[in-house]
């Protein structure tokens, strides 16, 4: 049960970050990602599953703990992976196809939505919980 809790809570950011890196560097992965509508659908479905998992975790998070700060830092892991891939692409170390650039743009939107909305929800819930405790 502890492994499942880790995979859903902390591990999902690591898994999504690793997925982004393996997607951008196809020569490291054994599976060649199809560059067609099905490939974009599969990438979008994986990204949306990550976002849905993060939103579900934010909705059922316990309030009054230091969890939001940890969730914020863990949500930055895929963003850091995207920034590193972007810098390597600009420098010319990683040649990205147009399909990969669009897919990584979609991943950037998903990661920014995760960071913005989910952490705002968690911080707001914690602030409201602290205000409720002080009012009693």
Secondary structure as GFF3:
##gff-version 3
##sequence-region A 1 136
A	DSSP	alpha_helix	2	9	.	.	.	ID=ss1
A	DSSP	alpha_helix	11	24	.	.	.	ID=ss2
A	DSSP	alpha_helix	37	59	.	.	.	ID=ss3
A	DSSP	alpha_helix	67	91	.	.	.	ID=ss4
A	DSSP	alpha_helix	98	113	.	.	.	ID=ss5
A	DSSP	pi_helix	114	118	.	.	.	ID=ss6
A	DSSP	alpha_helix	119	135	.	.	.	ID=ss7
###
